[in-house]
Amino acid sequence: MVTATAVFSSTEVGQYTLVEPDGSIRTVDYTADKHNGFNAVVHRTAPISQHEAAHLHHH
C-alpha cells in the first residue's frame, strides 16, 4: 500500500495512457486540488487479439 500526501495551490488536471501486458489499454484521467485531493477515473479497453494487432500494424 502506498500513501502520499500533497498540498496543491491550484487545480492540476491530467491524463496518461499505458498498454497493459495483456494488450488492454488503461487511460487515467485525474484532477488534484487542495480541497478535494487526488481523484482519478480509470478506463480500460478490452485486450485486442494478436490478429487484430497485426492488422493494425499493416495498414
N, C-alpha and C positions, 0 to 999 in steps of 0.2 A: 504494500500500500504506500502510495506517495502522497504526502500532504504538502501544500505550498500556500504561503500567504503573501499577498502583494497589495500595495497601495497604488491606486490609479488616480491620476489627476484629471483625466478625461476619459471618454469612452473609446476603447480600442475595438475595432471590428476587423475580422479577417476570415480567411478560408484557406484550407490546404487539402490536397488530394494525394492519396497514395494507392498503389496497387498491392493488394494482399498476395501472399504466396499462392493462394488458390485461384488467382486471376480476378477476383472481385475487386471493385474499386470502392474505397472508403473516402468520402468527402465530409469534411468537418467545417461547419460554419460556426464562428464564435464571436461573442461580444464579451467585453470585460469593462467594468467601471467600479468606482468607489462604492456606490450604493448597492448594486446587485451582485458584485463579484464576477467570477468567470462562469459563463454559460455557453454550452456547446450543443449543437444539433448535429447528430451523426447520420449520414445517409450511406447506404451500402447497396451496390448493384450486385446482381447475381453473377457468379463466375461465368465467363464465356468458355466455350469448348476450344480445344486446340484447332479444330477445323475452322471455327469462326475466326480465331486469331490469325491463322494462316491466310484466310480470305482477306482480312483487313490489311495485311502487310503486302499483298499482291496488287492492291488497287489504289 
